[in-house]
Amino acid sequence: MRYQLALFDVDSTLTSTEGIDLLARHSPHAARVATITELAMAGEIDFDSALQERVSLLKDLDQRIIESAIAETKISPWAFEVVTEMKSRGMKVGVVSGGFREIIDSVFEGWPFDLVVAHTLVKNDGILAGKIEGPVINRSRKADVLREFARSEGIALENTIAIGDGSNDIEMIQSAGIGIAYRGKKALRDVADIQIEDLKEILKYL
């Protein structure tokens, strides 16, 4: 089998929603956050500063909004079937996200992932601090995660698949053996090996 490892983006890839936008719905800054998200995913503004600004707008909100965001998250059609089919074929499957572990760990509980990399929100006494723990998971970090994941599993990069939708997935897509843009922004479509509109199309390339 040529492809032995797959790494997925999460927001607007395995889900049809954006976690940060769902969190911001419970703040006065929902429209501002959604606009920044759209610009960042299109590659029109810097991802790092865009993430930090959006997270800062969540400052002083009760962490219970995370539960609301979890409930509002929508899984993309065929996401579970594609992941489980990959696993049934013996592939290693992981996710790397500019979103948040608090949402991902709950929404994808029980899914057979071998790796989950995402941000963690800083909280003080149940209140969001407007910060994340550790460095930003940006386009270069996503590519690093792919390389580290493949190396840890003893799999050559040419035998990997990366799937995403936004400009922050560009380096990961370019580093993989095959890079797939799922309903991708133009910046990603321009560099992807394959463009798809339905996740189940991935199965044709395994």
N, C-alpha and C positions, 0 to 999 in steps of 0.2 A: 504494500500500500504506500503510495507516494506521500500523502499527508498524514502526519502522526500527531499534530498538535494544533489547536485552534485557540485564538485569543479574541474575545469579543469586547467591544465597547458596550456600555449599558444604556445610558439615556438616549432615547430616540433610535436605539438599535434593538437590544433585547426588550426594552420597554418602548412604548409609543409616547411616553411622557418625559419631562425633564424634572428631576428631583428638586433642584434648586428653585424652579418656578413654582412647584407645588408647595414648598415651604413658604415662599414669599407671598402666596395667596393669603396667608394669615397675618400679613403685615400691611402697613400703608404703602408699601413700595412694590406691589405686585407688577404693575405696568413697567416700571423702571427696570426691574430685574429681568423680566421677560424680554425687553428690548436689548439689554446687554447680552443675554444668552444668545439671542438670534445673531447679533453682530459678531460675537466671539466664535460661534460655531461656523459662521461664514468666513472666518479668517480676516474680518475687517478691523478688528481691534485685538490688542494683546491679550492672550488667554489668562496669563498669570494675574495681571492687574484687574481683569474683568472678574475673575473668580473672587479675588480678595474684596473687590467693591461689593459684589453681590452678597457675599457672606457677611460683610460688615453691616449690610442693611437688615440683617436678621438679628442684630444685637438687641438684647433685653427681651426677646420673645421667650415664652415658656416652652420648654423642650417637648411639651405634649403636642406641639404642632407636628412633630415628627410622626406621631401615630396617625394623624390626619393625612399626612403626605403618603404614608405607607398604604393607607386605605384607598387613596386616590390614584395610586400608581397602576398603570395598565400594561400588562405583558403584551408584547407584539405577537401577532398570529404566527404560529409555527415555531416560536422560539423554543419551547420545551421539547417539542418533537425533534427539532434539529439537534439540540444539545444531547438528548438521550440517544439519538441515532449515532452521533459521533462517538459517544462513550461505548455503545454496543459494538462499535468497530475497533475498540481498543485505543482510541485517541485520548490524549490529554486535553482537557478543556478548561480554560480560565477566563476571568473577566478583569479588565483594568478600566477604571472609571475616574472621571473628574468629579463624580458625584460622591455620595456619602455612604459609609459602611452601615450607619444606623438604618438607612432605608434598604439597602441592598441585602443585608444579612436577613432581614425579615421577609422581604418580598420573595427572595429566592431560597428560602429555607427548604432544605430537602433536595435541592437541585444538585447534581453530581459534579460540582466544580472541583478542580484540583488546585485552583489558585484564585484568590479574590484580593484585588488591590484597589483601594479607594481611600478617600479622605475620611477623617473623623472630626466631627464638630467639637470644639471646646465648649464645656458647660460649667457653670458655677452655681451650685445649689439649685439645679434644675432650670437654670436660665441660660440661654445661648449667649456666648461671649462675643460673637461676631468674628470668630477666628477659627482656623483649622489647626489641627496638630500636624507638625512636620511640614515638609516641602510640598509645593503644588505638583500635582500629577498632570503635567502638561504634555505637549506632543513629543518632546525629547524623552521624557520619563516613560511615556507609554512604549516607545521603541526600546528603551532599556529593559523594561519589564518583559517584553517579548523575548529579547535576547537572553535575559537571565533565566526565564522560564524554560526556554528551549535547552539552554546549557545544563540546567539542573536535571532535566529529563534525558539528557544525552541524545537530543534530536537536532539535526542540522536545520539551520534556518530555511533552507530550500524546501524542507518538508513541513513547513508551518503555513497556517492560514490566519489572516487577520481580517476582522470585520468591524466596520465603523460607519459613521455618518458625517462627522464634522471635520473641520480643518485641524483640530487637535489630534486627529487620528492619522494625519498624513505620514509622519515618519514611521509609525508602526506599520501602516499599509505598505510603505515602500520597502521596509525591512523584511517583510514576510515572503515566503515562497510564492504565495498568491495573495494579493490584496483586494478585498471586496468592499465596494461602497454600497451600503444598503440605504436606498432613498437618500443618497448623499448630497451634501452641499456641493456647489460647483467646484470649489477648491479641491475637494476630495475626489470627485468624479474625474477631474483632469489628470490625476496621478494613479488612480486605481486600475488594476488589471481587468476587473470585471465590475459592472454595475448591475444591481438587481433591485427589484421592487417588492420582492416576496422572499422571506427568509428561506422557504423550502427550496428555492432555486440553488442554494448552497450545496444541497445534496448531490446535484449533478456533477459537481467538481471534486467530490471526495475520491 
